[in-house]
């Protein structure tokens, strides 16, 4: 039985294609930034899901592959998905919503608290559509005081 597709599924289709990425990472001590060459290929699974595979060079010169899967669950009325990376062992599980403009998808998740080993913290990964050929992906962590701290930001430009 094929999934009944709704407008939220169709929203995801604008993410398909090949993209070049440009990272903006907060500098940590004297580490280099993540400004290596990164590309992402995003394909649709019959309109119900998108699967994105991103490959590139880490700040230490090693290569990494990330895989993002996103769909929409009409029963939950939420976008759902997951993210894995060859650079980490944590499985990120997403649930999120579009804002009223239809341009910003905020995905809530739990991830490692890099300041306290063994603890997790709330994160938000945010996809912002600028136009049909550019978008932004940013990530932030909620601190103990309830404020949000930017972890990274990445601009995407469509290659094809």
C-alpha positions in Angstrom: 0.0 0.0 0.0 1.5 3.4 -1.0 1.6 6.2 1.5 -1.0 8.9 1.1 1.1 12.0 0.4 0.1 15.4 1.8 1.4 18.9 1.3 4.1 18.4 4.0 5.5 15.5 1.9 5.6 17.8 -1.1 7.5 20.5 0.9 10.4 18.0 1.3 10.8 17.6 -2.5 12.4 21.1 -2.8 15.4 19.6 -0.9 16.1 17.1 -3.7 19.1 17.6 -6.0 22.9 18.1 -5.7 24.1 20.8 -3.4 27.4 22.4 -2.5 27.9 23.4 1.2 29.7 26.3 2.9 30.0 25.9 6.7 30.2 28.6 9.3 31.4 27.0 12.5 32.1 28.9 15.7 35.9 28.8 16.2 37.0 26.6 19.1 40.5 27.6 20.3 43.0 27.2 17.4 41.1 24.5 15.5 40.6 25.1 11.8 37.1 25.6 10.6 35.1 22.9 8.7 35.6 24.8 5.5 36.6 21.7 3.4 34.7 20.7 0.3 31.3 19.3 1.1 28.5 18.1 -1.3 25.1 16.6 -0.7 23.0 14.5 -2.9 19.3 14.3 -1.9 16.8 11.9 -3.5 13.2 11.2 -3.0 11.7 7.9 -1.9 8.5 8.0 -4.1 7.6 11.4 -2.6 7.2 10.1 1.0 10.7 10.6 2.3 13.9 12.3 1.2 17.3 10.8 1.8 20.3 13.1 1.8 23.9 11.8 1.7 26.6 14.4 2.4 30.3 13.8 2.0 33.2 16.0 2.8 36.4 16.8 4.7 36.5 17.2 8.5 38.6 19.9 10.2 41.3 17.3 10.9 41.5 16.4 7.2 39.7 13.1 7.5 36.6 12.4 5.3 33.1 11.9 6.6 29.7 10.8 5.3 26.4 11.9 6.8 23.0 10.5 6.0 19.7 12.4 6.8 16.3 10.8 6.2 13.2 13.1 6.6 9.5 12.4 6.1 6.2 13.5 7.4 3.9 11.5 9.8 0.3 12.6 9.3 -0.8 10.8 12.4 1.7 12.8 14.6 1.3 15.9 12.4 5.1 16.2 12.6 8.1 15.9 10.4 10.1 12.9 11.5 13.5 11.6 10.6 17.0 10.6 11.6 20.6 11.6 11.1 23.8 9.5 11.3 27.4 10.4 10.6 30.6 8.4 10.1 32.2 11.0 12.4 30.1 10.1 15.5 28.3 7.2 17.1 25.1 9.1 18.1 21.8 8.4 16.3 19.9 11.7 16.0 16.1 11.2 16.0 14.0 14.2 14.7 10.5 15.5 15.2 9.6 18.9 14.0 7.3 21.5 12.4 7.2 24.2 9.8 6.8 27.8 10.9 3.9 29.9 9.7 5.9 31.2 6.7 6.4 27.6 5.3 10.1 28.5 4.9 11.6 27.2 8.2 11.5 23.6 9.4 12.7 23.2 13.0 13.6 19.7 14.0 13.9 18.9 17.7 16.2 16.2 18.9 18.5 15.0 21.8 22.2 14.8 21.4 25.5 14.7 23.3 26.2 17.5 25.8 29.7 18.2 24.7 30.4 20.1 28.0 29.3 17.2 30.3 30.4 13.7 29.2 27.7 11.1 29.4 24.8 13.6 29.4 22.5 14.6 26.6 21.0 18.0 25.8 18.1 19.3 23.6 19.1 20.4 20.1 17.3 22.0 17.3 18.4 21.5 13.7 16.8 24.2 11.5 16.3 24.1 7.7 15.6 27.5 6.2 14.5 27.8 2.6 15.9 31.0 1.0 14.8 30.3 -2.6 14.7 27.3 -4.9 18.5 27.2 -5.2 19.7 28.2 -1.7 18.9 27.1 1.8 20.5 27.1 5.2 20.9 24.4 7.8 21.8 25.4 11.4 22.1 23.6 14.6 21.8 24.9 18.2 21.9 23.4 21.7 19.9 24.4 24.7 22.1 25.4 27.6 21.3 24.7 31.3 20.0 28.2 31.7 17.4 27.7 28.9 19.2 29.8 26.3 20.2 28.5 22.9 23.8 28.4 21.7 24.7 28.1 18.0 26.7 25.0 17.1 27.0 25.5 13.4 25.5 27.0 10.3 25.8 25.8 6.7 24.7 27.5 3.5 23.6 25.2 0.6 23.7 26.2 -3.1 22.1 24.0 -5.7 24.6 22.4 -8.2 21.8 20.6 -10.2 
